[in-house]
Amino acid sequence: MDFIDKIRNHQLHARGQVELIEKGKTKGDIPIEEDTKLALIQPFINNVFGYNISDLNEVKTEFLIDEKGLKTDYAILKEGKPIILIECKKYNDILDKKYITKLKIYYNNIDGAKFAILTNGIQYLFYTDLERENILDGTPFFEFNLFNTTDSDIKILSHFTKSADLNNARQIAEELKKRKDLRKKVEELLEDPPKDFVKFMAKQVGVSFVGESVVKEYSSLIKDVINEYISDKTNKNLNPTNIELEGYYIIKTLLKDIACSGKISFKKTDNSIIILYKDSKERTICSLYLNDIIKYIGLFQKDDETKIIINTIDDIYKYTDQIISKIKPPGPKSFVFDGEEYKVRFWKEMLPKVCAIMASRHKDRFEDILNLRGTKNPYFSKNDKDLTSPELIEGTDIYAESWFSKNGLMKQSKRVISLF
């Protein structure tokens, strides 16, 4: 299993654990730090960082800092010496500066420690001693949010795993700090250009004498020009990627039987594409996060978005009903076969129902259905992993592909009936 898969698996685990903690709150349970450690942080140390939480040679809980009884929640060890200290808070705690003082004391009293992490199991703040040796910096050089990751975040995090060289991680930390410092200075420069910078820029465009009035005029001009440049650059970079366009066209295909194509559009953001439907009013159908290694589809209930991990872009088909219901709320549906009416909640249930009827009538040769397939992919399989949106056929161990449009489902149903 590669590192990206480890992150994805832990994300799924963590979301499930947070949901359980939240459900406990509704029953009167009070979230405690130990729940966060057990459900979120220990699995992260073990499954993402790769350190064996059950081996005291690698991880020590309640690590004693000094003879006065100071302890940090976890210490990751190498050759018996602590190299990474971890201080934990509850999953819903805000990791503000009040917690850094304690972590500084721990770090400053441990000889050989290289990094310190403050975490609530979802957000991980990484610290080290770049400003003064053996004195922990007051600001993190790297922040990792488990539920909001980018490719670059995952790459940086990989330098802190058991198999990585922490000396390289130190170099990464130094570079990240330089970048943060430079960014801060650039932001200050753009917000309030220094007089010397304004004079320099004015002379670059041919102003021979730069007095106070020119400085005042060009200060305003420079800020406007910089903002225009950033806006133009941002808009240029907000063109949809090929995979986003592919996702958009999948949505349009799913809706082609119930919505005018011209009423479906999209809006690009810096990390997603939002699919919109405009009739008497504009409404959001879904959002797609497809450009990072870990991909999501965002489904909406009123204004609340739920982000669901998808492994491939074809997984969008699994959410056909939710997508369609944003335009056409589900109503009673039925079809008639051989003089009898059958009711279904969604049209995608029609094909498995027809298959179930055929299975009950032709038990001796129903597996012939496995021979029905497309040019590249099967339409029926005993392995649900072979299909994009599998639906189990009642009374059998065979799954039917159900990602088709309503007309496509009708066509497939007729093919199954013809087969028997």
Sine and cosine of phi, psi and omega as CSV:
sin_phi,cos_phi,sin_psi,cos_psi,sin_omega,cos_omega
0.00,0.00,0.80,-0.60,-0.01,-1.00
-0.99,0.12,0.12,-0.99,-0.15,-0.99
-0.90,0.43,-0.60,0.80,0.00,-1.00
-0.89,0.46,-0.66,0.75,0.03,-1.00
-0.90,0.44,-0.59,0.81,0.04,-1.00
-0.89,0.45,-0.66,0.75,0.04,-1.00
-0.89,0.45,-0.74,0.68,-0.04,-1.00
-0.87,0.49,-0.70,0.71,-0.01,-1.00
-0.90,0.44,-0.65,0.76,0.00,-1.00
-0.94,0.34,-0.56,0.83,0.08,-1.00
-0.85,0.52,-0.74,0.67,0.00,-1.00
-0.88,0.48,-0.69,0.72,0.03,-1.00
-0.87,0.49,-0.73,0.69,-0.08,-1.00
-0.91,0.41,-0.65,0.76,0.03,-1.00
-0.87,0.50,-0.68,0.73,0.01,-1.00
-0.90,0.44,-0.64,0.77,0.00,-1.00
-0.93,0.36,-0.63,0.77,0.04,-1.00
-0.89,0.45,-0.64,0.77,0.04,-1.00
-0.87,0.49,-0.65,0.76,0.02,-1.00
-0.91,0.42,-0.65,0.76,0.03,-1.00
-0.90,0.44,-0.66,0.75,0.01,-1.00
-0.90,0.43,-0.66,0.75,0.04,-1.00
-0.89,0.46,-0.59,0.80,0.04,-1.00
-0.89,0.45,-0.57,0.82,0.01,-1.00
-0.89,0.45,-0.61,0.80,-0.01,-1.00
-0.93,0.38,-0.35,0.94,0.01,-1.00
-1.00,-0.09,0.10,0.99,0.04,-1.00
0.99,-0.16,-0.04,1.00,0.04,-1.00
-0.94,0.34,0.58,-0.82,0.05,-1.00
-0.97,-0.22,0.87,-0.49,0.01,-1.00
-0.86,0.51,0.73,-0.69,0.01,-1.00
-0.86,-0.51,0.31,-0.95,-0.05,-1.00
-0.89,0.45,-0.56,0.83,-0.03,-1.00
-0.89,0.45,-0.56,0.83,0.06,-1.00
-0.89,0.46,-0.68,0.73,0.01,-1.00
-0.89,0.45,-0.69,0.73,0.01,-1.00
-0.87,0.49,-0.76,0.65,-0.10,-1.00
-0.93,0.37,-0.68,0.73,-0.15,-0.99
-1.00,0.02,-0.48,0.88,-0.14,-0.99
-0.88,-0.47,-0.75,0.67,-0.18,-0.98
-0.99,0.15,-0.70,0.72,0.03,-1.00
-0.87,0.49,-0.70,0.71,0.07,-1.00
-0.88,0.48,-0.54,0.84,0.03,-1.00
-0.91,0.42,-0.74,0.67,0.01,-1.00
-0.86,0.51,-0.68,0.73,-0.10,-1.00
-0.97,0.23,-0.76,0.65,-0.19,-0.98
-1.00,-0.07,-0.44,0.90,0.01,-1.00
-0.99,-0.15,-0.83,0.56,0.04,-1.00
-0.94,0.35,-0.49,0.87,0.05,-1.00
1.00,0.00,0.16,0.99,0.05,-1.00
-1.00,-0.01,0.71,-0.71,-0.07,-1.00
-0.97,0.25,0.95,-0.31,-0.06,-1.00
-0.92,0.40,-0.30,0.95,-0.01,-1.00
-1.00,-0.05,-0.01,1.00,-0.05,-1.00
-0.93,-0.36,0.91,-0.41,-0.04,-1.00
-0.93,0.37,-0.22,0.97,0.11,-0.99
-0.96,0.27,-0.31,0.95,-0.07,-1.00
-0.92,-0.40,-0.63,0.78,-0.05,-1.00
-0.70,-0.72,0.77,-0.64,0.04,-1.00
-0.86,-0.52,0.82,-0.57,0.08,-1.00
-1.00,0.05,0.45,-0.89,-0.01,-1.00
0.75,0.66,0.80,0.59,-0.08,-1.00
-0.95,0.32,0.81,-0.58,-0.06,-1.00
-0.96,0.26,0.83,-0.56,-0.04,-1.00
-1.00,0.06,-0.72,0.70,-0.02,-1.00
-0.52,-0.85,0.03,-1.00,-0.06,-1.00
-0.94,0.33,-0.18,0.98,0.02,-1.00
-0.99,0.15,-0.11,0.99,0.06,-1.00
0.99,-0.17,0.14,0.99,0.06,-1.00
-0.91,0.42,0.73,-0.68,-0.03,-1.00
-0.71,-0.71,0.61,-0.79,0.17,-0.99
-0.96,-0.26,0.45,-0.89,-0.14,-0.99
-0.87,0.50,-0.71,0.70,0.01,-1.00
-0.61,-0.79,0.55,-0.84,0.18,-0.98
-0.77,-0.63,0.79,-0.61,0.11,-0.99
-1.00,-0.02,0.78,-0.62,-0.16,-0.99
-0.94,-0.33,0.49,-0.87,0.16,-0.99
-0.66,-0.75,0.85,-0.53,-0.07,-1.00
0.81,0.58,0.62,0.78,0.07,-1.00
0.99,0.14,-0.05,1.00,-0.03,-1.00
-0.92,-0.40,0.62,-0.78,-0.02,-1.00
-0.95,0.32,0.77,-0.63,0.03,-1.00
-0.91,-0.40,-0.46,0.89,0.04,-1.00
-0.73,-0.69,0.82,-0.57,0.08,-1.00
-0.98,-0.18,0.65,-0.76,-0.03,-1.00
-0.80,-0.60,0.84,-0.54,0.07,-1.00
-0.94,-0.33,0.77,-0.64,-0.16,-0.99
-0.92,-0.38,0.53,-0.85,0.12,-0.99
-0.74,-0.67,0.16,-0.99,0.02,-1.00
-0.90,0.44,0.44,-0.90,-0.11,-0.99
-0.86,0.52,-0.44,0.90,-0.03,-1.00
-0.97,-0.25,0.17,0.99,0.08,-1.00
-0.97,0.26,0.60,-0.80,0.12,-0.99
-1.00,0.06,0.80,-0.60,-0.09,-1.00
-1.00,0.09,0.98,0.20,-0.02,-1.00
-0.99,-0.11,-0.07,-1.00,-0.18,-0.98
-0.93,0.36,-0.32,0.95,-0.05,-1.00
-0.90,0.44,-0.39,0.92,-0.01,-1.00
-1.00,0.09,-0.26,0.97,-0.10,-1.00
-0.95,0.30,-0.55,0.84,-0.04,-1.00
-0.83,0.56,-0.73,0.68,0.00,-1.00
-0.90,0.44,-0.68,0.73,-0.01,-1.00
-0.90,0.43,-0.59,0.81,0.05,-1.00
-0.88,0.47,-0.69,0.73,0.00,-1.00
-0.88,0.48,-0.70,0.71,0.02,-1.00
-0.86,0.51,-0.77,0.64,-0.09,-1.00
-0.89,0.45,-0.69,0.72,-0.08,-1.00
-0.93,0.37,-0.30,0.95,-0.01,-1.00
-0.98,-0.18,0.12,0.99,0.01,-1.00
-0.91,-0.42,0.89,-0.46,0.03,-1.00
-0.98,0.19,0.82,-0.57,0.06,-1.00
0.99,-0.14,-0.15,0.99,0.05,-1.00
-0.90,0.43,0.67,-0.74,-0.06,-1.00
-0.96,-0.28,-0.55,0.84,-0.05,-1.00
-0.59,-0.81,0.38,-0.93,0.11,-0.99
-0.71,-0.70,0.61,-0.79,-0.04,-1.00
-0.81,-0.59,0.75,-0.66,0.14,-0.99
-0.95,-0.32,0.80,-0.60,-0.12,-0.99
-0.53,-0.85,0.48,-0.88,0.18,-0.98
-0.92,-0.40,0.29,0.96,0.02,-1.00
1.00,0.01,-0.28,0.96,0.04,-1.00
-0.90,-0.44,-0.73,0.68,0.05,-1.00
-0.97,-0.23,0.72,-0.70,-0.01,-1.00
-0.83,-0.55,0.88,-0.48,0.03,-1.00
-0.97,-0.26,0.83,-0.56,-0.07,-1.00
-0.97,-0.23,0.77,-0.63,-0.02,-1.00
-0.81,-0.59,0.40,-0.92,0.18,-0.98
-0.40,-0.92,-0.22,-0.98,-0.11,-0.99
-0.92,-0.40,0.92,0.39,-0.04,-1.00
-0.99,0.12,-0.50,0.87,-0.08,-1.00
-0.99,0.13,-0.69,0.72,0.04,-1.00
-0.65,-0.76,0.78,-0.62,-0.07,-1.00
-0.87,0.50,0.74,-0.68,0.02,-1.00
0.94,0.35,0.13,0.99,0.08,-1.00
-0.89,-0.46,0.90,-0.43,-0.09,-1.00
-0.90,0.44,0.73,-0.69,0.04,-1.00
-0.88,0.47,0.44,-0.90,-0.01,-1.00
-0.99,0.14,-0.27,0.96,0.00,-1.00
-0.83,-0.56,0.55,-0.84,-0.01,-1.00
-0.96,0.29,0.54,-0.84,0.08,-1.00
-1.00,0.01,-0.25,0.97,-0.03,-1.00
-0.47,-0.88,0.69,-0.72,0.05,-1.00
-0.83,-0.56,0.79,-0.61,-0.02,-1.00
-0.86,-0.51,0.83,-0.56,0.06,-1.00
-0.94,-0.33,0.88,-0.48,-0.11,-0.99
-0.86,0.51,-0.56,0.83,-0.07,-1.00
-0.99,-0.14,0.11,0.99,0.03,-1.00
-0.56,-0.83,0.96,0.27,-0.12,-0.99
-0.97,-0.24,0.43,-0.90,0.15,-0.99
-0.84,-0.54,0.21,-0.98,0.03,-1.00
-0.86,0.51,-0.66,0.75,-0.03,-1.00
-0.92,0.38,-0.59,0.80,0.06,-1.00
-0.87,0.50,-0.71,0.70,-0.04,-1.00
-0.91,0.42,-0.62,0.79,0.02,-1.00
-0.90,0.43,-0.69,0.72,0.02,-1.00
-0.90,0.44,-0.70,0.71,-0.03,-1.00
-0.87,0.49,-0.54,0.84,-0.04,-1.00
-0.88,0.47,-0.35,0.94,-0.01,-1.00
-0.97,0.25,-0.10,1.00,-0.03,-1.00
-0.94,-0.35,0.18,0.98,0.01,-1.00
-0.98,0.18,0.22,-0.97,-0.04,-1.00
-0.86,0.52,-0.60,0.80,-0.07,-1.00
-0.99,0.16,-0.14,0.99,-0.06,-1.00
-1.00,0.02,0.30,-0.95,0.06,-1.00
-1.00,-0.06,0.91,-0.42,-0.05,-1.00
-0.92,0.39,-0.29,0.96,0.10,-0.99
-0.91,0.41,-0.60,0.80,0.08,-1.00
-0.93,0.38,-0.60,0.80,0.04,-1.00
-0.88,0.47,-0.60,0.80,0.04,-1.00
-0.88,0.47,-0.68,0.74,0.04,-1.00
-0.90,0.44,-0.64,0.77,0.06,-1.00
-0.87,0.49,-0.69,0.72,0.00,-1.00
-0.87,0.50,-0.68,0.73,0.01,-1.00
-0.89,0.46,-0.68,0.73,0.00,-1.00
-0.92,0.40,-0.67,0.75,0.00,-1.00
-0.89,0.45,-0.63,0.78,0.03,-1.00
-0.91,0.42,-0.67,0.74,0.04,-1.00
-0.87,0.49,-0.66,0.75,0.02,-1.00
-0.89,0.45,-0.68,0.73,0.02,-1.00
-0.90,0.44,-0.66,0.75,0.01,-1.00
-0.90,0.43,-0.68,0.73,0.01,-1.00
-0.91,0.42,-0.66,0.75,0.00,-1.00
-0.88,0.48,-0.67,0.75,0.02,-1.00
-0.87,0.48,-0.68,0.74,0.00,-1.00
-0.92,0.38,-0.62,0.79,0.03,-1.00
-0.91,0.42,-0.67,0.75,0.03,-1.00
-0.88,0.48,-0.66,0.75,0.05,-1.00
-0.90,0.43,-0.64,0.77,0.00,-1.00
-0.89,0.45,-0.66,0.75,-0.04,-1.00
-0.97,0.26,-0.53,0.85,-0.02,-1.00
-0.96,0.28,-0.64,0.77,-0.03,-1.00
-0.57,-0.82,0.99,0.11,-0.08,-1.00
-0.84,0.55,0.79,-0.61,0.03,-1.00
-0.89,0.45,0.44,-0.90,-0.06,-1.00
-0.86,0.51,-0.67,0.74,-0.01,-1.00
-0.88,0.47,-0.62,0.79,0.02,-1.00
-0.92,0.40,-0.66,0.75,0.02,-1.00
-0.89,0.45,-0.70,0.72,0.03,-1.00
-0.87,0.49,-0.70,0.72,0.01,-1.00
-0.86,0.52,-0.73,0.69,-0.03,-1.00
-0.92,0.40,-0.63,0.77,0.00,-1.00
-0.89,0.46,-0.66,0.76,0.01,-1.00
-0.93,0.37,-0.50,0.87,0.02,-1.00
-0.91,0.42,-0.43,0.90,-0.01,-1.00
-0.97,-0.24,0.29,0.96,0.19,-0.98
0.99,-0.15,0.12,0.99,0.05,-1.00
-0.97,0.23,0.85,-0.53,-0.09,-1.00
-0.99,0.15,-0.64,0.77,0.01,-1.00
-0.84,-0.54,0.84,-0.54,-0.06,-1.00
-0.94,-0.35,0.99,-0.11,0.06,-1.00
-1.00,-0.09,-0.14,-0.99,-0.05,-1.00
-0.88,0.47,-0.64,0.77,-0.01,-1.00
-0.91,0.41,-0.61,0.80,0.03,-1.00
-0.93,0.37,-0.67,0.75,0.03,-1.00
-0.85,0.52,-0.70,0.71,0.00,-1.00
-0.89,0.45,-0.72,0.70,-0.01,-1.00
-0.89,0.45,-0.73,0.68,-0.09,-1.00
-0.97,0.25,-0.42,0.91,0.10,-0.99
-0.86,0.51,-0.72,0.69,0.01,-1.00
-0.92,0.38,-0.68,0.73,-0.01,-1.00
-0.88,0.47,-0.69,0.72,-0.03,-1.00
-0.88,0.47,-0.69,0.72,0.02,-1.00
-0.87,0.48,-0.68,0.73,0.00,-1.00
-0.90,0.43,-0.70,0.71,-0.03,-1.00
-0.91,0.43,-0.67,0.74,0.02,-1.00
-0.89,0.46,-0.69,0.73,0.02,-1.00
-0.90,0.44,-0.63,0.78,0.05,-1.00
-0.90,0.44,-0.68,0.74,-0.01,-1.00
-0.88,0.47,-0.72,0.69,0.00,-1.00
-0.89,0.46,-0.66,0.75,0.02,-1.00
-0.89,0.45,-0.72,0.70,0.02,-1.00
-0.89,0.46,-0.67,0.74,-0.01,-1.00
-0.91,0.42,-0.66,0.75,0.01,-1.00
-0.90,0.43,-0.73,0.69,0.00,-1.00
-0.88,0.47,-0.60,0.80,0.02,-1.00
-0.90,0.43,-0.62,0.79,-0.03,-1.00
-0.99,0.17,-0.13,0.99,-0.03,-1.00
-1.00,-0.06,0.32,0.95,0.15,-0.99
-0.95,0.32,0.64,-0.77,-0.02,-1.00
-0.91,0.42,0.57,-0.82,0.07,-1.00
-0.99,0.16,0.19,-0.98,-0.01,-1.00
-0.87,0.50,-0.66,0.75,-0.03,-1.00
-0.93,0.36,-0.52,0.85,0.07,-1.00
-0.93,0.37,-0.65,0.76,0.05,-1.00
-0.90,0.44,-0.61,0.79,0.04,-1.00
-0.89,0.46,-0.68,0.74,0.05,-1.00
-0.89,0.45,-0.64,0.76,0.03,-1.00
-0.88,0.48,-0.69,0.73,-0.02,-1.00
-0.95,0.32,-0.49,0.87,0.11,-0.99
-0.89,0.45,-0.71,0.70,0.02,-1.00
-0.87,0.50,-0.70,0.72,0.01,-1.00
-0.88,0.47,-0.62,0.79,0.03,-1.00
-0.90,0.43,-0.67,0.74,-0.01,-1.00
-0.90,0.44,-0.47,0.88,-0.09,-1.00
-0.98,-0.19,0.02,1.00,-0.17,-0.98
-0.90,0.44,-0.41,0.91,-0.02,-1.00
-0.99,0.10,-0.22,0.97,-0.09,-1.00
-0.81,-0.59,-0.10,1.00,-0.07,-1.00
-0.62,-0.78,0.59,-0.80,0.09,-1.00
-0.92,0.39,0.77,-0.64,-0.07,-1.00
-0.84,0.54,-0.58,0.81,-0.05,-1.00
-0.93,0.36,-0.25,0.97,-0.01,-1.00
-1.00,-0.02,-0.07,1.00,0.00,-1.00
-0.98,-0.22,0.80,-0.60,-0.01,-1.00
-0.64,-0.77,-0.05,-1.00,0.04,-1.00
-0.64,-0.77,0.37,-0.93,0.11,-0.99
-0.81,-0.58,0.76,-0.65,-0.05,-1.00
-1.00,-0.05,0.71,-0.71,0.17,-0.99
-0.90,-0.44,-0.04,-1.00,-0.06,-1.00
-0.94,0.35,-0.40,0.92,-0.03,-1.00
-0.74,-0.67,0.18,0.98,-0.03,-1.00
-0.40,-0.92,0.10,-0.99,0.16,-0.99
-0.78,-0.62,0.79,-0.61,-0.05,-1.00
-0.97,-0.23,0.83,-0.56,-0.03,-1.00
-1.00,-0.04,0.79,-0.61,-0.11,-0.99
-0.86,-0.51,0.47,-0.89,0.11,-0.99
-0.79,-0.61,0.82,-0.57,-0.04,-1.00
-0.87,-0.50,0.92,-0.39,0.10,-1.00
-0.87,-0.50,-0.92,-0.39,0.10,-0.99
-0.95,0.32,-0.42,0.91,0.10,-0.99
-0.55,-0.84,0.31,-0.95,-0.01,-1.00
-1.00,0.00,0.71,-0.70,0.05,-1.00
-0.69,-0.73,0.45,-0.89,0.00,-1.00
-1.00,0.02,0.80,-0.61,0.04,-1.00
-0.99,0.11,-0.79,0.61,0.03,-1.00
-0.19,-0.98,0.10,-1.00,0.13,-0.99
-0.78,-0.62,0.49,-0.87,-0.05,-1.00
-0.82,-0.57,0.79,-0.62,0.04,-1.00
-0.91,-0.41,1.00,-0.09,-0.24,-0.97
-0.87,-0.50,-0.10,0.99,-0.16,-0.99
-1.00,0.04,-0.33,0.95,0.04,-1.00
-1.00,-0.03,0.16,-0.99,-0.02,-1.00
-0.89,0.45,-0.67,0.74,0.08,-1.00
-1.00,-0.01,0.87,-0.48,-0.12,-0.99
-0.95,-0.31,0.50,-0.87,-0.03,-1.00
-0.71,-0.71,0.41,-0.91,0.31,-0.95
-0.90,-0.43,0.71,-0.71,0.02,-1.00
-0.98,-0.21,0.88,-0.47,0.01,-1.00
-0.95,-0.31,0.60,-0.80,-0.15,-0.99
-0.92,-0.40,0.70,-0.72,0.19,-0.98
-0.87,-0.49,0.97,-0.24,-0.21,-0.98
0.86,0.51,-0.87,-0.49,-0.02,-1.00
-0.98,-0.20,0.03,1.00,-0.04,-1.00
-1.00,-0.02,0.82,-0.57,-0.02,-1.00
-0.99,-0.16,0.72,-0.70,0.13,-0.99
-0.92,-0.39,0.87,-0.49,0.00,-1.00
-1.00,-0.05,0.81,-0.59,-0.04,-1.00
-0.88,-0.48,0.77,-0.64,0.02,-1.00
-0.93,0.37,0.72,-0.69,0.12,-0.99
-0.85,-0.52,0.63,-0.77,-0.05,-1.00
-0.98,0.17,-0.62,0.79,0.03,-1.00
-0.68,-0.74,0.25,-0.97,-0.01,-1.00
-0.90,0.44,-0.46,0.89,0.02,-1.00
-0.92,0.39,-0.29,0.96,0.05,-1.00
-0.90,0.43,-0.26,0.97,0.07,-1.00
-0.83,0.55,-0.57,0.82,-0.03,-1.00
-0.88,0.48,-0.42,0.91,-0.01,-1.00
-0.91,0.42,-0.33,0.95,-0.08,-1.00
-0.94,-0.34,0.48,0.88,-0.01,-1.00
-0.81,0.58,-0.74,0.67,-0.08,-1.00
-0.89,0.46,-0.68,0.73,0.00,-1.00
-0.90,0.43,-0.61,0.79,-0.01,-1.00
-0.93,0.37,-0.74,0.68,-0.01,-1.00
-0.89,0.45,-0.61,0.79,-0.07,-1.00
-0.91,0.41,-0.30,0.95,0.05,-1.00
-0.94,0.35,-0.39,0.92,0.02,-1.00
-0.96,-0.28,-0.68,0.73,-0.06,-1.00
-0.79,-0.61,0.98,-0.17,-0.01,-1.00
-0.82,0.57,0.62,-0.78,-0.04,-1.00
-0.90,0.44,0.73,-0.68,0.06,-1.00
-0.81,-0.58,-0.05,-1.00,0.00,-1.00
-0.90,0.44,0.72,-0.70,0.00,-1.00
-0.76,-0.65,0.55,-0.84,0.05,-1.00
-0.39,-0.92,0.35,-0.94,0.11,-0.99
-0.66,-0.75,0.40,-0.92,-0.02,-1.00
-0.93,-0.38,0.78,-0.63,0.07,-1.00
-0.69,-0.72,0.79,-0.62,0.04,-1.00
0.82,0.58,0.63,0.78,0.08,-1.00
0.99,0.15,0.01,1.00,-0.02,-1.00
-0.89,-0.45,0.64,-0.77,-0.02,-1.00
-1.00,-0.03,0.71,-0.70,0.04,-1.00
-0.85,-0.53,0.77,-0.64,0.00,-1.00
-0.99,-0.13,0.63,-0.78,0.06,-1.00
-0.70,-0.72,0.45,-0.89,0.05,-1.00
-0.98,0.22,-0.66,0.75,-0.02,-1.00
-0.76,-0.66,0.45,-0.89,-0.04,-1.00
-0.89,0.45,-0.45,0.89,-0.02,-1.00
-0.92,0.39,-0.26,0.97,0.04,-1.00
-0.99,0.14,-0.20,0.98,-0.03,-1.00
-0.90,0.43,-0.74,0.67,-0.04,-1.00
-0.87,0.48,-0.76,0.65,0.05,-1.00
-0.87,0.50,-0.54,0.84,0.02,-1.00
-0.92,0.39,-0.71,0.70,0.05,-1.00
-0.87,0.50,-0.67,0.74,0.01,-1.00
-0.89,0.46,-0.64,0.77,0.00,-1.00
-0.90,0.44,-0.61,0.80,0.05,-1.00
-0.89,0.45,-0.71,0.71,0.01,-1.00
-0.91,0.42,-0.60,0.80,0.00,-1.00
-0.90,0.43,-0.63,0.78,-0.01,-1.00
-0.94,0.34,-0.47,0.88,-0.04,-1.00
-1.00,-0.03,-0.39,0.92,-0.10,-0.99
-0.72,-0.69,0.82,0.57,-0.05,-1.00
-0.85,0.52,-0.57,0.82,-0.11,-0.99
-0.93,0.37,-0.44,0.90,-0.04,-1.00
-0.70,-0.71,0.41,0.91,-0.05,-1.00
-0.90,0.43,-0.47,0.88,-0.02,-1.00
-0.91,0.42,-0.14,0.99,0.12,-0.99
-0.86,0.50,-0.35,0.94,-0.03,-1.00
-0.89,0.45,-0.38,0.92,0.00,-1.00
-0.92,0.39,-0.26,0.97,0.01,-1.00
-0.99,0.15,-0.23,0.97,0.05,-1.00
-0.98,0.19,0.87,-0.49,-0.04,-1.00
-0.45,-0.89,0.29,-0.96,0.06,-1.00
-1.00,0.09,-0.14,-0.99,-0.02,-1.00
-0.92,0.38,-0.50,0.87,-0.03,-1.00
-0.88,-0.48,-0.61,0.79,-0.16,-0.99
-0.86,-0.52,0.44,-0.90,0.05,-1.00
-0.97,0.26,0.42,-0.91,0.12,-0.99
-0.99,-0.14,-0.33,0.94,-0.02,-1.00
-0.64,-0.77,0.61,-0.80,-0.02,-1.00
-0.33,-0.94,0.43,-0.90,0.12,-0.99
-0.99,0.10,-0.17,0.99,0.04,-1.00
-0.94,-0.34,0.93,-0.37,-0.06,-1.00
-0.90,0.44,-0.33,0.94,0.01,-1.00
-0.94,0.34,-0.30,0.95,0.00,-1.00
-0.97,0.26,-0.27,0.96,-0.15,-0.99
-0.91,-0.42,0.44,-0.90,0.00,-1.00
-0.97,0.24,-0.73,0.69,0.00,-1.00
-0.72,-0.69,0.98,0.19,-0.13,-0.99
-0.97,0.24,0.63,-0.78,0.12,-0.99
-0.79,-0.61,0.83,-0.55,-0.03,-1.00
-0.93,0.36,0.74,-0.67,0.05,-1.00
-0.99,0.14,0.85,-0.53,-0.09,-1.00
-0.83,0.56,0.72,-0.70,0.04,-1.00
0.99,0.14,0.08,1.00,-0.01,-1.00
-0.71,-0.71,0.07,-1.00,0.12,-0.99
-0.94,-0.35,0.45,0.89,-0.04,-1.00
-0.93,-0.36,0.65,-0.76,0.02,-1.00
-0.97,-0.25,0.54,-0.84,0.06,-1.00
-0.94,-0.35,0.62,-0.78,0.11,-0.99
-0.96,0.28,0.75,-0.66,-0.11,-0.99
-0.79,-0.61,0.29,0.96,-0.08,-1.00
-0.99,0.16,-0.01,1.00,-0.07,-1.00
-0.93,0.38,0.33,-0.95,0.16,-0.99
-0.94,0.34,0.09,-1.00,-0.01,-1.00
-0.85,0.52,-0.70,0.71,0.02,-1.00
-0.90,0.43,-0.61,0.80,0.03,-1.00
-0.91,0.41,-0.63,0.78,0.04,-1.00
-0.90,0.43,-0.63,0.77,0.06,-1.00
-0.89,0.46,-0.69,0.72,0.00,-1.00
-0.89,0.46,-0.69,0.72,0.01,-1.00
-0.91,0.43,-0.63,0.77,0.02,-1.00
-0.88,0.48,-0.66,0.75,0.02,-1.00
-0.91,0.42,-0.58,0.81,0.03,-1.00
-0.90,0.43,-0.65,0.76,0.00,-1.00
-0.91,0.42,-0.71,0.71,0.01,-1.00
-0.88,0.48,-0.67,0.74,0.01,-1.00
-0.89,0.46,-0.57,0.82,-0.03,-1.00
-0.88,0.47,-0.57,0.82,-0.06,-1.00
-0.97,-0.24,0.00,0.00,0.00,0.00
